[in-house]
Amino acid sequence: MMLDLQPGQKLARGVARHLASHGFVSIEEFVPTRGLRVDVMGLGPKGEIWVIECKSSREDFQTDSKWQGYLDWCDRYFWAVDTEFPTDLLPEETGLIIADAYGGEIIRMAPEDKLAAARRKVLIQKFATHAARRLQALRDPGPGR
């Protein structure tokens, strides 16, 4: 399975493991709204929502023109990169996680900008629905999937 993962997917796996160690659940490639797809969305034990974008190279970061649109869909925003990534490229006002396929570590905590209650409710419901559909598809990959 690990051989089939792309570099960004390996980072996402490590990020998900790290989030789990803090009591978060997470979904990869989550769509909070039309036109945006975040690499990892984490839902914390107190209902906090974090977005983590995984960047596997300088080019991957420099061609990302949508990341600022994600700020309206989370309480905290992080970049996840590996140890070889030139972290000086990343905006200082965002969080930083150094990760690999097996785990990660928060190097710089992202500033908190709390979501409005109505948006949080919609996101949590969408998160739960998305997670349930993925689980159902794993258990029953039959017709219509």
Summary of the structure (lengths in Angstrom):
residues: 145
radius of gyration: 15.0
end to end distance: 21.4
largest distance: 47.8
contacts: 412
relative contact order: 0.17
helix: 39%
strand: 25%
